[in-house]
Amino acid sequence: MVQTRVFGNALKRLHANQKRDLDAAIRELVANPDLGEQKKGELAFLRVYKFKMVNQLTLLGYSYEEDAVVLYLLVLGAHENFYRDVRRGG
């Protein structure tokens, strides 16, 4: 797995119970990277997986390489301003 600086910064702000939920979501993505929704247009590079983190809907933006087991963790956050922030590069 590779994580961006933006994702790493978001990860540092999480509490232990939030990290547990995130770890479970990442394990699901490693097992099946196609779970997330493929975006279109200028965000075509992005897949978004929606999951509950401490009873709050959270979006995990990622991409992956099919021929290798490499998951790129790009961005993490609530729905509010998620796509706007992705377009701006974090």
N, CA, C and O atoms as CSV, one atom per row, in Angstrom:
chain,resi,resn,atom,element,x,y,z
A,1,MET,N,N,0.834,-1.178,0.000
A,1,MET,CA,C,0.000,0.000,0.000
A,1,MET,C,C,0.880,1.243,0.000
A,1,MET,O,O,1.941,1.286,0.622
A,2,VAL,N,N,0.406,2.234,-0.709
A,2,VAL,CA,C,1.075,3.521,-0.767
A,2,VAL,C,C,0.052,4.556,-0.331
A,2,VAL,O,O,-1.102,4.503,-0.755
A,3,GLN,N,N,0.456,5.483,0.500
A,3,GLN,CA,C,-0.476,6.533,0.916
A,3,GLN,C,C,0.109,7.896,0.596
A,3,GLN,O,O,1.315,8.119,0.695
A,4,THR,N,N,-0.787,8.811,0.206
A,4,THR,CA,C,-0.355,10.168,-0.090
A,4,THR,C,C,-0.153,10.940,1.209
A,4,THR,O,O,-0.580,10.503,2.278
A,5,ARG,N,N,0.488,12.065,1.104
A,5,ARG,CA,C,0.705,12.935,2.264
A,5,ARG,C,C,-0.640,13.387,2.824
A,5,ARG,O,O,-0.816,13.447,4.041
A,6,VAL,N,N,-1.588,13.706,1.947
A,6,VAL,CA,C,-2.918,14.141,2.388
A,6,VAL,C,C,-3.600,13.047,3.199
A,6,VAL,O,O,-4.183,13.317,4.249
A,7,PHE,N,N,-3.525,11.811,2.707
A,7,PHE,CA,C,-4.112,10.694,3.433
A,7,PHE,C,C,-3.398,10.490,4.765
A,7,PHE,O,O,-4.047,10.285,5.791
A,8,GLY,N,N,-2.078,10.544,4.757
A,8,GLY,CA,C,-1.295,10.376,5.986
A,8,GLY,C,C,-1.637,11.413,7.036
A,8,GLY,O,O,-1.721,11.097,8.223
A,9,ASN,N,N,-1.834,12.654,6.605
A,9,ASN,CA,C,-2.205,13.711,7.548
A,9,ASN,C,C,-3.581,13.451,8.153
A,9,ASN,O,O,-3.787,13.664,9.348
A,10,ALA,N,N,-4.526,12.990,7.327
A,10,ALA,CA,C,-5.859,12.667,7.842
A,10,ALA,C,C,-5.776,11.496,8.819
A,10,ALA,O,O,-6.474,11.473,9.833
A,11,LEU,N,N,-4.926,10.534,8.510
A,11,LEU,CA,C,-4.758,9.363,9.365
A,11,LEU,C,C,-4.224,9.742,10.746
A,11,LEU,O,O,-4.650,9.169,11.749
A,12,LYS,N,N,-3.314,10.684,10.807
A,12,LYS,CA,C,-2.733,11.115,12.085
A,12,LYS,C,C,-3.773,11.714,13.026
A,12,LYS,O,O,-3.610,11.667,14.245
A,13,ARG,N,N,-4.843,12.278,12.462
A,13,ARG,CA,C,-5.866,12.936,13.287
A,13,ARG,C,C,-6.937,11.978,13.811
A,13,ARG,O,O,-7.825,12.396,14.555
A,14,LEU,N,N,-6.866,10.714,13.438
A,14,LEU,CA,C,-7.900,9.763,13.833
A,14,LEU,C,C,-7.646,9.200,15.225
A,14,LEU,O,O,-6.503,9.040,15.653
A,15,HIS,N,N,-8.741,8.905,15.921
A,15,HIS,CA,C,-8.683,8.231,17.218
A,15,HIS,C,C,-8.572,6.726,16.985
A,15,HIS,O,O,-8.771,6.260,15.863
A,16,ALA,N,N,-8.263,5.976,18.010
A,16,ALA,CA,C,-8.050,4.528,17.896
A,16,ALA,C,C,-9.275,3.812,17.334
A,16,ALA,O,O,-9.137,2.933,16.483
A,17,ASN,N,N,-10.477,4.177,17.798
A,17,ASN,CA,C,-11.682,3.498,17.296
A,17,ASN,C,C,-11.928,3.827,15.819
A,17,ASN,O,O,-12.445,2.989,15.081
A,18,GLN,N,N,-11.566,5.026,15.386
A,18,GLN,CA,C,-11.695,5.393,13.978
A,18,GLN,C,C,-10.684,4.617,13.128
A,18,GLN,O,O,-11.003,4.179,12.023
A,19,LYS,N,N,-9.480,4.452,13.643
A,19,LYS,CA,C,-8.447,3.699,12.921
A,19,LYS,C,C,-8.859,2.240,12.747
A,19,LYS,O,O,-8.569,1.633,11.716
A,20,ARG,N,N,-9.534,1.674,13.749
A,20,ARG,CA,C,-10.004,0.292,13.626
A,20,ARG,C,C,-10.989,0.155,12.474
A,20,ARG,O,O,-10.897,-0.782,11.681
A,21,ASP,N,N,-11.937,1.094,12.382
A,21,ASP,CA,C,-12.919,1.062,11.288
A,21,ASP,C,C,-12.231,1.258,9.941
A,21,ASP,O,O,-12.578,0.590,8.968
A,22,LEU,N,N,-11.266,2.159,9.876
A,22,LEU,CA,C,-10.525,2.395,8.640
A,22,LEU,C,C,-9.722,1.154,8.250
A,22,LEU,O,O,-9.711,0.770,7.081
A,23,ASP,N,N,-9.056,0.530,9.210
A,23,ASP,CA,C,-8.285,-0.683,8.927
A,23,ASP,C,C,-9.178,-1.787,8.365
A,23,ASP,O,O,-8.776,-2.512,7.455
A,24,ALA,N,N,-10.380,-1.912,8.904
A,24,ALA,CA,C,-11.318,-2.921,8.405
A,24,ALA,C,C,-11.719,-2.601,6.962
A,24,ALA,O,O,-11.818,-3.505,6.132
A,25,ALA,N,N,-11.947,-1.330,6.664
A,25,ALA,CA,C,-12.308,-0.925,5.302
A,25,ALA,C,C,-11.158,-1.191,4.340
A,25,ALA,O,O,-11.384,-1.644,3.218
A,26,ILE,N,N,-9.939,-0.918,4.760
A,26,ILE,CA,C,-8.778,-1.151,3.905
A,26,ILE,C,C,-8.589,-2.645,3.654
A,26,ILE,O,O,-8.241,-3.047,2.544
A,27,ARG,N,N,-8.817,-3.468,4.675
A,27,ARG,CA,C,-8.718,-4.922,4.486
A,27,ARG,C,C,-9.726,-5.405,3.435
A,27,ARG,O,O,-9.415,-6.272,2.618
A,28,GLU,N,N,-10.943,-4.831,3.466
A,28,GLU,CA,C,-11.952,-5.197,2.471
A,28,GLU,C,C,-11.495,-4.801,1.073
A,28,GLU,O,O,-11.696,-5.551,0.117
A,29,LEU,N,N,-10.877,-3.620,0.949
A,29,LEU,CA,C,-10.406,-3.160,-0.357
A,29,LEU,C,C,-9.241,-3.989,-0.869
A,29,LEU,O,O,-9.139,-4.242,-2.070
A,30,VAL,N,N,-8.367,-4.410,0.025
A,30,VAL,CA,C,-7.246,-5.257,-0.388
A,30,VAL,C,C,-7.796,-6.585,-0.930
A,30,VAL,O,O,-7.294,-7.110,-1.924
A,31,ALA,N,N,-8.812,-7.114,-0.280
A,31,ALA,CA,C,-9.408,-8.374,-0.716
A,31,ALA,C,C,-10.165,-8.211,-2.032
A,31,ALA,O,O,-10.172,-9.125,-2.857
A,32,ASN,N,N,-10.801,-7.059,-2.238
A,32,ASN,CA,C,-11.568,-6.811,-3.453
A,32,ASN,C,C,-11.485,-5.329,-3.822
A,32,ASN,O,O,-12.342,-4.554,-3.399
A,33,PRO,N,N,-10.486,-4.913,-4.594
A,33,PRO,CA,C,-10.289,-3.496,-4.924
A,33,PRO,C,C,-11.407,-2.876,-5.756
A,33,PRO,O,O,-11.486,-1.652,-5.869
A,34,ASP,N,N,-12.276,-3.709,-6.340
A,34,ASP,CA,C,-13.371,-3.181,-7.157
A,34,ASP,C,C,-14.587,-2.769,-6.338
A,34,ASP,O,O,-15.606,-2.390,-6.916
A,35,LEU,N,N,-14.514,-2.829,-5.021
A,35,LEU,CA,C,-15.653,-2.461,-4.182
A,35,LEU,C,C,-16.047,-0.998,-4.338
A,35,LEU,O,O,-17.233,-0.669,-4.321
A,36,GLY,N,N,-15.072,-0.128,-4.487
A,36,GLY,CA,C,-15.356,1.297,-4.597
A,36,GLY,C,C,-15.938,1.658,-5.949
A,36,GLY,O,O,-15.779,0.931,-6.929
A,37,GLU,N,N,-16.610,2.788,-5.982
A,37,GLU,CA,C,-17.240,3.276,-7.214
A,37,GLU,C,C,-16.214,4.038,-8.056
A,37,GLU,O,O,-15.547,4.949,-7.566
A,38,GLN,N,N,-16.098,3.654,-9.321
A,38,GLN,CA,C,-15.193,4.337,-10.257
A,38,GLN,C,C,-15.824,5.664,-10.654
A,38,GLN,O,O,-16.971,5.696,-11.099
A,39,LYS,N,N,-15.094,6.747,-10.500
A,39,LYS,CA,C,-15.588,8.066,-10.855
A,39,LYS,C,C,-15.384,8.307,-12.351
A,39,LYS,O,O,-14.642,7.580,-13.012
A,40,LYS,N,N,-16.051,9.336,-12.874
A,40,LYS,CA,C,-15.976,9.658,-14.298
A,40,LYS,C,C,-15.409,11.057,-14.494
A,40,LYS,O,O,-15.264,11.813,-13.533
A,41,GLY,N,N,-15.093,11.397,-15.721
A,41,GLY,CA,C,-14.619,12.735,-16.045
A,41,GLY,C,C,-13.231,13.003,-15.509
A,41,GLY,O,O,-12.341,12.157,-15.595
A,42,GLU,N,N,-13.055,14.210,-14.946
A,42,GLU,CA,C,-11.722,14.578,-14.463
A,42,GLU,C,C,-11.284,13.783,-13.242
A,42,GLU,O,O,-10.114,13.827,-12.861
A,43,LEU,N,N,-12.214,13.054,-12.624
A,43,LEU,CA,C,-11.880,12.209,-11.469
A,43,LEU,C,C,-11.820,10.729,-11.853
A,43,LEU,O,O,-11.958,9.863,-10.990
A,44,ALA,N,N,-11.618,10.435,-13.135
A,44,ALA,CA,C,-11.627,9.053,-13.620
A,44,ALA,C,C,-10.519,8.205,-12.991
A,44,ALA,O,O,-10.621,6.979,-12.980
A,45,PHE,N,N,-9.487,8.822,-12.478
A,45,PHE,CA,C,-8.391,8.096,-11.819
A,45,PHE,C,C,-8.796,7.580,-10.441
A,45,PHE,O,O,-8.071,6.784,-9.844
A,46,LEU,N,N,-9.937,8.020,-9.934
A,46,LEU,CA,C,-10.330,7.815,-8.542
A,46,LEU,C,C,-11.438,6.780,-8.400
A,46,LEU,O,O,-12.389,6.751,-9.182
A,47,ARG,N,N,-11.296,5.942,-7.400
A,47,ARG,CA,C,-12.381,5.073,-6.937
A,47,ARG,C,C,-12.713,5.535,-5.530
A,47,ARG,O,O,-11.819,5.927,-4.780
A,48,VAL,N,N,-13.990,5.494,-5.162
A,48,VAL,CA,C,-14.409,5.944,-3.838
A,48,VAL,C,C,-15.176,4.815,-3.155
A,48,VAL,O,O,-16.156,4.290,-3.682
A,49,TYR,N,N,-14.694,4.461,-1.964
A,49,TYR,CA,C,-15.328,3.439,-1.143
A,49,TYR,C,C,-15.977,4.139,0.040
A,49,TYR,O,O,-15.319,4.870,0.780
A,50,LYS,N,N,-17.279,3.908,0.213
A,50,LYS,CA,C,-18.026,4.514,1.316
A,50,LYS,C,C,-18.183,3.484,2.426
A,50,LYS,O,O,-18.564,2.339,2.182
A,51,PHE,N,N,-17.884,3.908,3.643
A,51,PHE,CA,C,-18.000,3.012,4.789
A,51,PHE,C,C,-18.328,3.837,6.032
A,51,PHE,O,O,-18.195,5.061,6.038
A,52,LYS,N,N,-18.756,3.144,7.076
A,52,LYS,CA,C,-19.072,3.802,8.342
A,52,LYS,C,C,-17.849,3.800,9.236
A,52,LYS,O,O,-17.245,2.758,9.490
A,53,MET,N,N,-17.493,4.989,9.712
A,53,MET,CA,C,-16.414,5.109,10.687
A,53,MET,C,C,-17.035,5.745,11.921
A,53,MET,O,O,-17.374,6.928,11.916
A,54,VAL,N,N,-17.179,4.963,12.965
A,54,VAL,CA,C,-17.833,5.391,14.209
A,54,VAL,C,C,-19.197,6.018,13.871
A,54,VAL,O,O,-19.499,7.145,14.262
A,55,ASN,N,N,-20.003,5.247,13.134
A,55,ASN,CA,C,-21.372,5.621,12.770
A,55,ASN,C,C,-21.483,6.868,11.911
A,55,ASN,O,O,-22.559,7.464,11.851
A,56,GLN,N,N,-20.419,7.284,11.245
A,56,GLN,CA,C,-20.471,8.419,10.325
A,56,GLN,C,C,-20.004,7.944,8.952
A,56,GLN,O,O,-18.976,7.278,8.830
A,57,LEU,N,N,-20.771,8.295,7.923
A,57,LEU,CA,C,-20.393,7.925,6.567
A,57,LEU,C,C,-19.072,8.600,6.215
A,57,LEU,O,O,-18.927,9.816,6.348
A,58,THR,N,N,-18.124,7.803,5.769
A,58,THR,CA,C,-16.789,8.292,5.431
A,58,THR,C,C,-16.448,7.803,4.039
A,58,THR,O,O,-16.803,6.686,3.663
A,59,LEU,N,N,-15.762,8.635,3.276
A,59,LEU,CA,C,-15.354,8.276,1.930
A,59,LEU,C,C,-13.846,8.085,1.896
A,59,LEU,O,O,-13.088,8.889,2.439
A,60,LEU,N,N,-13.432,7.018,1.254
A,60,LEU,CA,C,-12.014,6.702,1.091
A,60,LEU,C,C,-11.718,6.705,-0.397
A,60,LEU,O,O,-12.216,5.855,-1.136
A,61,GLY,N,N,-10.912,7.656,-0.838
A,61,GLY,CA,C,-10.530,7.751,-2.239
A,61,GLY,C,C,-9.247,6.986,-2.469
A,61,GLY,O,O,-8.278,7.146,-1.727
A,62,TYR,N,N,-9.238,6.145,-3.507
A,62,TYR,CA,C,-8.064,5.312,-3.774
A,62,TYR,C,C,-7.996,4.970,-5.252
A,62,TYR,O,O,-8.941,5.204,-6.006
A,63,SER,N,N,-6.882,4.421,-5.644
A,63,SER,CA,C,-6.721,3.805,-6.958
A,63,SER,C,C,-5.865,2.566,-6.747
A,63,SER,O,O,-5.272,2.388,-5.683
A,64,TYR,N,N,-5.802,1.716,-7.752
A,64,TYR,CA,C,-4.992,0.511,-7.604
A,64,TYR,C,C,-4.495,0.043,-8.959
A,64,TYR,O,O,-5.049,0.387,-10.003
A,65,GLU,N,N,-3.437,-0.749,-8.913
A,65,GLU,CA,C,-2.878,-1.365,-10.114
A,65,GLU,C,C,-3.368,-2.805,-10.168
A,65,GLU,O,O,-3.229,-3.559,-9.205
A,66,GLU,N,N,-3.941,-3.173,-11.306
A,66,GLU,CA,C,-4.506,-4.513,-11.433
A,66,GLU,C,C,-3.447,-5.602,-11.496
A,66,GLU,O,O,-3.641,-6.680,-10.934
A,67,ASP,N,N,-2.336,-5.345,-12.165
A,67,ASP,CA,C,-1.335,-6.385,-12.355
A,67,ASP,C,C,-0.438,-6.588,-11.132
A,67,ASP,O,O,0.305,-7.567,-11.067
A,68,ALA,N,N,-0.501,-5.688,-10.183
A,68,ALA,CA,C,0.260,-5.817,-8.938
A,68,ALA,C,C,-0.673,-5.511,-7.780
A,68,ALA,O,O,-1.686,-4.836,-7.961
A,69,VAL,N,N,-0.351,-5.988,-6.624
A,69,VAL,CA,C,-1.184,-5.725,-5.458
A,69,VAL,C,C,-0.683,-4.435,-4.813
A,69,VAL,O,O,-0.003,-4.454,-3.787
A,70,VAL,N,N,-1.042,-3.300,-5.450
A,70,VAL,CA,C,-0.648,-1.988,-4.944
A,70,VAL,C,C,-1.903,-1.142,-4.836
A,70,VAL,O,O,-2.569,-0.876,-5.837
A,71,LEU,N,N,-2.221,-0.724,-3.632
A,71,LEU,CA,C,-3.382,0.111,-3.362
A,71,LEU,C,C,-2.871,1.494,-2.995
A,71,LEU,O,O,-2.101,1.642,-2.046
A,72,TYR,N,N,-3.297,2.511,-3.744
A,72,TYR,CA,C,-2.888,3.889,-3.480
A,72,TYR,C,C,-3.983,4.579,-2.681
A,72,TYR,O,O,-5.061,4.840,-3.213
A,73,LEU,N,N,-3.728,4.876,-1.426
A,73,LEU,CA,C,-4.685,5.550,-0.562
A,73,LEU,C,C,-4.504,7.047,-0.760
A,73,LEU,O,O,-3.484,7.611,-0.362
A,74,LEU,N,N,-5.481,7.687,-1.368
A,74,LEU,CA,C,-5.330,9.070,-1.796
A,74,LEU,C,C,-5.916,10.085,-0.828
A,74,LEU,O,O,-5.246,11.052,-0.468
A,75,VAL,N,N,-7.156,9.879,-0.402
A,75,VAL,CA,C,-7.818,10.883,0.424
A,75,VAL,C,C,-8.876,10.211,1.295
A,75,VAL,O,O,-9.427,9.173,0.927
A,76,LEU,N,N,-9.152,10.807,2.441
A,76,LEU,CA,C,-10.109,10.278,3.402
A,76,LEU,C,C,-10.889,11.444,3.974
A,76,LEU,O,O,-10.293,12.459,4.335
A,77,GLY,N,N,-12.202,11.327,4.067
A,77,GLY,CA,C,-12.965,12.406,4.677
A,77,GLY,C,C,-14.457,12.193,4.584
A,77,GLY,O,O,-14.932,11.220,3.998
A,78,ALA,N,N,-15.186,13.121,5.173
A,78,ALA,CA,C,-16.640,13.118,5.103
A,78,ALA,C,C,-17.053,13.596,3.712
A,78,ALA,O,O,-16.233,14.137,2.969
A,79,HIS,N,N,-18.304,13.400,3.368
A,79,HIS,CA,C,-18.777,13.749,2.031
A,79,HIS,C,C,-18.640,15.242,1.737
A,79,HIS,O,O,-18.355,15.636,0.606
A,80,GLU,N,N,-18.845,16.065,2.763
A,80,GLU,CA,C,-18.799,17.514,2.579
A,80,GLU,C,C,-17.446,17.947,2.013
A,80,GLU,O,O,-16.408,17.725,2.637
A,81,ASN,N,N,-17.460,18.547,0.866
A,81,ASN,CA,C,-16.280,19.090,0.171
A,81,ASN,C,C,-15.269,18.026,-0.261
A,81,ASN,O,O,-14.166,18.377,-0.679
A,82,PHE,N,N,-15.605,16.760,-0.175
A,82,PHE,CA,C,-14.681,15.681,-0.512
A,82,PHE,C,C,-14.204,15.797,-1.959
A,82,PHE,O,O,-13.001,15.807,-2.222
A,83,TYR,N,N,-15.147,15.885,-2.891
A,83,TYR,CA,C,-14.781,15.915,-4.307
A,83,TYR,C,C,-14.127,17.239,-4.696
A,83,TYR,O,O,-13.246,17.266,-5.555
A,84,ARG,N,N,-14.544,18.318,-4.080
A,84,ARG,CA,C,-13.895,19.611,-4.338
A,84,ARG,C,C,-12.428,19.557,-3.922
A,84,ARG,O,O,-11.553,20.037,-4.642
A,85,ASP,N,N,-12.172,18.978,-2.773
A,85,ASP,CA,C,-10.801,18.876,-2.277
A,85,ASP,C,C,-9.951,17.952,-3.140
A,85,ASP,O,O,-8.762,18.204,-3.335
A,86,VAL,N,N,-10.558,16.877,-3.661
A,86,VAL,CA,C,-9.815,15.967,-4.533
A,86,VAL,C,C,-9.393,16.692,-5.798
A,86,VAL,O,O,-8.260,16.540,-6.253
A,87,ARG,N,N,-10.302,17.484,-6.373
A,87,ARG,CA,C,-9.970,18.234,-7.588
A,87,ARG,C,C,-8.840,19.211,-7.360
A,87,ARG,O,O,-8.035,19.457,-8.258
A,88,ARG,N,N,-8.773,19.769,-6.166
A,88,ARG,CA,C,-7.722,20.742,-5.833
A,88,ARG,C,C,-6.408,20.067,-5.472
A,88,ARG,O,O,-5.388,20.734,-5.299
A,89,GLY,N,N,-6.432,18.767,-5.360
A,89,GLY,CA,C,-5.209,18.041,-5.035
A,89,GLY,C,C,-4.981,17.908,-3.554
A,89,GLY,O,O,-3.839,17.819,-3.105
A,90,GLY,N,N,-6.061,17.894,-2.779
A,90,GLY,CA,C,-5.912,17.674,-1.354
A,90,GLY,C,C,-6.388,18.850,-0.608
A,90,GLY,O,O,-6.345,18.860,0.622
